[in-house]
């Protein structure tokens, strides 16, 4: 595929220069997701500050350039958010990417909008969404633990 298609300039930049790849020590939110069909792997860790907002993010991905770029782009979008905001962002992103968002791109941070080219290649949707599934699972587990503490 040409570089101006699926692997656009922004996506390739995130693939070649991933952001937020460092592991986060003693994360409050952590999850790992594997696609057993292709071997893609996504792992996310987040440390929350005293106000309950994401202070440190670590996102690692193994597999194709799309999953690695998606993980990097997602990591940039998480800082400063509460677990509830993380849940809402993940749901909005998934709905938008799959064409189910009535608001369209206005509902998704600009930094993530380059991933819309994947809509033209539906087989690659799972690649883009795997880090987001890890995020959703991690937040859900965190909220369950927190609910059990009260």
BELRATA-V328530 format. One record per pair of residues at least 6 apart in sequence whose C-alpha atoms are under 6 Angstrom apart, sorted by sequence separation. I is the first residue (numbers start at 1). J is the second residue. If there is no record, write none. Layout:
BEGIN
I&J ; I&J
END
This chain:
BEGIN
34&40 ; 48&54 ; 49&55 ; 95&101 ; 34&41 ; 47&54 ; 48&55 ; 61&68 ; 33&41 ; 47&55 ; 96&104 ; 33&42 ; 47&56 ; 32&42 ; 46&56 ; 32&43 ; 46&57 ; 31&43 ; 45&57 ; 31&44 ; 45&58 ; 30&44 ; 44&58 ; 30&45 ; 44&59 ; 29&45 ; 43&59 ; 29&46 ; 43&60 ; 27&45 ; 28&46 ; 42&60 ; 27&46 ; 28&47 ; 42&61 ; 27&47 ; 41&61 ; 24&45 ; 41&62 ; 40&62 ; 40&63 ; 54&79 ; 54&80 ; 53&80 ; 54&81 ; 53&81 ; 53&82 ; 52&82 ; 24&58 ; 23&58 ; 22&58 ; 21&58 ; 20&58 ; 21&59 ; 20&59 ; 21&60 ; 15&65 ; 15&68 ; 19&72 ; 15&69 ; 18&72 ; 14&69 ; 11&69 ; 14&72 ; 70&128 ; 67&127 ; 71&131 ; 67&128 ; 42&131 ; 33&134 ; 32&134 ; 31&134 ; 31&138 ; 30&138 ; 29&138 ; 6&117 ; 29&142
END
